[in-house]
Amino acid sequence: MHPGKKRRDYNDIESILNYRKDIIFKEHASKLDIFQDSIELLFYLTKVLNAGFLAEFKRTGKRLEGPRTIIPVLFERNNHNLLAAYKLACIGLNNPAYLNLRTVFEGITQMYLLHFTDREAYIFYRQQLGTLTEDEEKELKNKHHWLRPSRIRELLYTGEKKEQVDDFYILISNAAHPGIKRAMGDFDYRKEVTVDVLSISLALAAASLITVRDIYSSMISEEEAEEIDDLLDRVMQELEGEVLDISPNRVGLKKE
């Protein structure tokens, strides 16, 4: 340490973040309350799904196989990333929060890919497990373009909806990797940025609820479905109807 230079104590750094947290909880209480309830319900639904998988195994002796085995993992990972985004947004660390939110968005589209496609789902599944054959890796590269986020969206969406979904993804990506000028704005509390990150967080929490309902409707009780609907209504009202539906719309996808 240089003579005469005092290192800032960690508690001093933490106090700045706590000061921001106090402001954010005071000014954005409604969004934070809904976000907390969304996370609570999402984590509860993981227990519902796990109980359903166990009951099915006891009844039939069969476990999940193939691409469908990854969907619950992606759902659980999304829940953790939403929780991380919440923690970061609460103290005004918005750029890191957007990194988690981008992962949530990609996870939702990957879940739909695994649920609604055949060959692409199989190739993605093998890729994630690291078990691709040489021929399958060539297929992944040449035919499926590594199943990058843009390729997955191309498989799931078409028309105006694809444009909306693409624009939403670009918005999150740009916010996650800002230029120097924009990054500097993350060093201080800025109300408009906090509103933006919390709004996108709520939109993606709602999208996650819609996704699990779309894929596992047979495993969700009527009471749980009503809880999802009630929370979606709260998000819709908070965001004044501007909730993006990420459900696929391309003709030809599997109907399950």
C-alpha positions as CSV (number, residue, x, y, z in Angstrom):
1,M,0.0,0.0,0.0
2,H,1.3,3.5,-0.9
3,P,2.3,5.6,2.1
4,G,-0.4,8.0,3.0
5,K,-3.0,6.1,1.0
6,K,-5.8,4.6,3.0
7,R,-7.6,1.6,1.5
8,R,-11.3,1.9,1.5
9,D,-12.8,-0.5,4.0
10,Y,-15.2,-3.1,2.5
11,N,-17.9,-1.9,4.8
12,D,-17.6,1.6,3.2
13,I,-18.2,0.0,-0.2
14,E,-21.1,-1.9,1.2
15,S,-22.6,1.2,2.8
16,I,-22.8,2.8,-0.7
17,L,-24.7,-0.2,-2.0
18,N,-27.0,-0.3,1.0
19,Y,-27.8,3.4,0.5
20,R,-28.8,2.6,-3.1
21,K,-30.9,-0.3,-1.8
22,D,-32.8,1.9,0.6
23,I,-33.7,4.3,-2.3
24,I,-34.7,1.5,-4.7
25,F,-36.9,-0.3,-2.1
26,K,-38.6,3.0,-1.3
27,E,-39.1,4.1,-4.9
28,H,-39.9,0.8,-6.6
29,A,-41.7,-1.1,-3.9
30,S,-44.5,-2.4,-6.1
31,K,-42.2,-3.9,-8.7
32,L,-40.0,-5.5,-6.1
33,D,-43.0,-7.0,-4.3
34,I,-44.3,-8.6,-7.5
35,F,-40.8,-9.8,-8.4
36,Q,-40.4,-11.4,-5.0
37,D,-43.7,-13.2,-5.3
38,S,-42.8,-14.4,-8.9
39,I,-39.5,-15.9,-7.7
40,E,-41.3,-17.5,-4.8
41,L,-43.8,-19.1,-7.1
42,L,-41.2,-20.2,-9.6
43,F,-39.2,-22.0,-7.0
44,Y,-42.3,-23.6,-5.6
45,L,-43.1,-24.9,-9.1
46,T,-39.8,-26.7,-9.2
47,K,-41.0,-28.7,-6.2
48,V,-44.3,-29.4,-8.0
49,L,-42.5,-30.7,-11.0
50,N,-40.0,-32.8,-9.0
51,A,-43.0,-34.3,-7.1
52,G,-44.7,-35.0,-10.4
53,F,-41.6,-36.7,-11.9
54,L,-41.3,-38.9,-8.8
55,A,-44.9,-39.8,-8.9
56,E,-44.7,-40.8,-12.6
57,F,-41.6,-42.9,-11.9
58,K,-43.4,-44.7,-9.0
59,R,-46.4,-45.3,-11.2
60,T,-44.6,-46.5,-14.4
61,G,-41.1,-47.3,-13.4
62,K,-39.9,-45.0,-16.2
63,R,-37.6,-41.9,-15.8
64,L,-37.4,-38.9,-18.1
65,E,-35.3,-39.7,-21.2
66,G,-33.6,-37.7,-23.9
67,P,-34.0,-34.0,-24.5
68,R,-36.9,-33.6,-22.0
69,T,-34.5,-34.4,-19.2
70,I,-32.8,-31.0,-19.7
71,I,-35.9,-28.9,-19.5
72,P,-36.3,-29.0,-15.7
73,V,-32.6,-28.2,-15.4
74,L,-32.9,-25.1,-17.6
75,F,-36.0,-24.0,-15.6
76,E,-34.2,-24.3,-12.3
77,R,-31.2,-22.5,-13.7
78,N,-33.5,-19.7,-14.9
79,N,-34.9,-19.4,-11.4
80,H,-31.4,-18.9,-10.0
81,N,-30.6,-16.3,-12.6
82,L,-33.8,-14.4,-11.9
83,L,-32.9,-14.4,-8.2
84,A,-29.4,-13.1,-9.0
85,A,-30.8,-10.4,-11.2
86,Y,-33.1,-9.4,-8.4
87,K,-30.3,-9.2,-5.9
88,L,-28.2,-7.1,-8.3
89,A,-31.1,-4.8,-9.3
90,C,-31.8,-4.1,-5.7
91,I,-28.5,-2.5,-5.2
92,G,-28.4,-0.7,-8.6
93,L,-25.8,-3.0,-10.3
94,N,-27.8,-3.0,-13.5
95,N,-25.3,-4.2,-16.1
96,P,-24.5,-7.4,-14.2
97,A,-28.3,-7.9,-13.7
98,Y,-28.8,-7.8,-17.5
99,L,-26.3,-10.6,-18.0
100,N,-28.4,-12.8,-15.8
101,L,-31.6,-11.7,-17.6
102,R,-30.1,-12.5,-21.0
103,T,-29.4,-16.0,-19.8
104,V,-33.0,-16.3,-18.6
105,F,-34.3,-15.3,-22.0
106,E,-32.0,-17.8,-23.8
107,G,-33.0,-20.5,-21.3
108,I,-36.7,-20.0,-22.1
109,T,-36.1,-20.4,-25.8
110,Q,-33.9,-23.5,-25.2
111,M,-36.8,-25.0,-23.2
112,Y,-39.2,-24.4,-26.0
113,L,-36.6,-25.8,-28.5
114,L,-36.4,-29.0,-26.5
115,H,-40.1,-29.3,-26.1
116,F,-41.3,-28.4,-29.6
117,T,-38.7,-29.8,-32.0
118,D,-37.3,-33.2,-32.7
119,R,-33.9,-33.4,-34.4
120,E,-32.8,-30.0,-33.2
121,A,-33.8,-30.9,-29.6
122,Y,-31.8,-34.2,-29.9
123,I,-28.7,-32.4,-31.2
124,F,-28.9,-29.7,-28.5
125,Y,-29.4,-32.4,-25.9
126,R,-26.3,-34.3,-27.1
127,Q,-24.3,-31.1,-27.3
128,Q,-25.1,-30.2,-23.7
129,L,-24.0,-33.6,-22.5
130,G,-20.9,-33.5,-24.6
131,T,-21.8,-36.8,-26.3
132,L,-22.0,-35.6,-30.0
133,T,-20.5,-38.0,-32.6
134,E,-18.3,-36.5,-35.2
135,D,-21.1,-36.6,-37.8
136,E,-23.5,-35.0,-35.3
137,E,-21.0,-32.2,-34.6
138,K,-20.8,-31.5,-38.3
139,E,-24.6,-31.5,-38.5
140,L,-24.7,-29.1,-35.6
141,K,-22.2,-26.7,-37.2
142,N,-23.3,-26.9,-40.9
143,K,-27.1,-27.4,-40.7
144,H,-28.0,-26.0,-37.3
145,H,-25.5,-23.2,-37.1
146,W,-24.4,-24.3,-33.6
147,L,-27.9,-23.7,-32.4
148,R,-26.9,-20.2,-31.4
149,P,-29.6,-18.0,-29.8
150,S,-30.4,-16.4,-33.2
151,R,-30.8,-19.8,-34.8
152,I,-33.1,-21.0,-32.0
153,R,-35.3,-18.0,-32.4
154,E,-35.4,-18.6,-36.2
155,L,-36.7,-22.1,-35.5
156,L,-39.4,-21.0,-33.0
157,Y,-40.7,-17.7,-34.3
158,T,-41.9,-16.1,-37.5
159,G,-43.3,-12.8,-38.8
160,E,-44.0,-9.9,-36.5
161,K,-43.6,-12.0,-33.4
162,K,-40.0,-12.9,-34.4
163,E,-39.3,-9.2,-34.9
164,Q,-40.6,-8.4,-31.4
165,V,-38.6,-11.3,-29.8
166,D,-35.4,-10.4,-31.7
167,D,-35.8,-6.7,-30.6
168,F,-36.3,-7.7,-27.0
169,Y,-33.2,-9.9,-27.1
170,I,-31.1,-7.2,-28.7
171,L,-32.3,-4.7,-26.0
172,I,-31.1,-7.1,-23.2
173,S,-27.8,-7.9,-25.0
174,N,-27.0,-4.2,-25.5
175,A,-27.8,-3.4,-21.9
176,A,-25.6,-6.4,-20.7
177,H,-22.6,-5.2,-22.7
178,P,-22.8,-1.4,-22.7
179,G,-20.2,1.0,-24.1
180,I,-18.0,2.9,-21.8
181,K,-20.3,5.9,-21.6
182,R,-23.3,3.8,-20.7
183,A,-21.3,1.6,-18.3
184,M,-20.4,4.6,-16.3
185,G,-24.0,5.2,-15.6
186,D,-24.0,2.0,-13.6
187,F,-21.7,3.5,-11.0
188,D,-24.5,5.8,-9.6
189,Y,-28.2,5.3,-8.9
190,R,-30.3,6.2,-12.0
191,K,-34.0,5.9,-11.6
192,E,-34.8,5.4,-15.2
193,V,-32.3,2.5,-15.6
194,T,-33.6,0.8,-12.4
195,V,-37.1,1.0,-13.7
196,D,-36.0,-0.5,-17.0
197,V,-34.1,-3.5,-15.4
198,L,-36.9,-4.2,-13.0
199,S,-39.5,-4.1,-15.8
200,I,-37.6,-6.5,-17.9
201,S,-37.0,-8.7,-14.9
202,L,-40.8,-8.8,-14.3
203,A,-41.4,-9.5,-18.0
204,L,-39.0,-12.5,-18.0
205,A,-40.4,-13.8,-14.7
206,A,-43.8,-13.8,-16.3
207,A,-42.4,-15.4,-19.4
208,S,-40.9,-18.2,-17.2
209,L,-44.3,-18.8,-15.6
210,I,-45.9,-19.0,-19.0
211,T,-43.2,-21.4,-20.2
212,V,-43.6,-23.9,-17.4
213,R,-47.4,-23.7,-17.8
214,D,-47.1,-24.4,-21.5
215,I,-44.8,-27.4,-21.1
216,Y,-46.0,-28.9,-17.9
217,S,-49.8,-28.1,-17.9
218,S,-50.7,-31.7,-17.1
219,M,-48.5,-31.6,-13.9
220,I,-49.9,-28.3,-12.6
221,S,-53.0,-28.3,-10.5
222,E,-56.0,-26.0,-11.1
223,E,-55.0,-24.1,-7.9
224,E,-51.4,-23.6,-9.1
225,A,-52.6,-22.5,-12.5
226,E,-54.8,-19.9,-10.9
227,E,-51.8,-18.6,-8.9
228,I,-49.9,-18.3,-12.2
229,D,-52.7,-16.4,-13.8
230,D,-53.1,-14.1,-10.8
231,L,-49.4,-13.3,-10.8
232,L,-49.4,-12.7,-14.6
233,D,-52.3,-10.3,-14.1
234,R,-50.3,-8.4,-11.5
235,V,-47.3,-8.2,-13.8
236,M,-49.5,-7.0,-16.7
237,Q,-51.0,-4.3,-14.6
238,E,-47.6,-3.1,-13.3
239,L,-46.2,-3.0,-16.8
240,E,-49.3,-1.5,-18.2
241,G,-50.0,-4.4,-20.6
242,E,-46.5,-4.4,-22.1
243,V,-45.6,-8.1,-21.3
244,L,-43.9,-10.0,-24.2
245,D,-45.2,-13.4,-24.9
246,I,-42.2,-15.7,-25.8
247,S,-44.3,-18.7,-26.7
248,P,-43.4,-20.1,-30.2
249,N,-45.6,-19.3,-33.1
250,R,-43.9,-21.0,-36.1
251,V,-46.2,-23.5,-38.0
252,G,-44.9,-27.0,-38.0
253,L,-43.6,-27.3,-34.5
254,K,-44.7,-30.3,-32.5
255,K,-48.0,-30.0,-30.6
256,E,-47.8,-31.6,-27.2
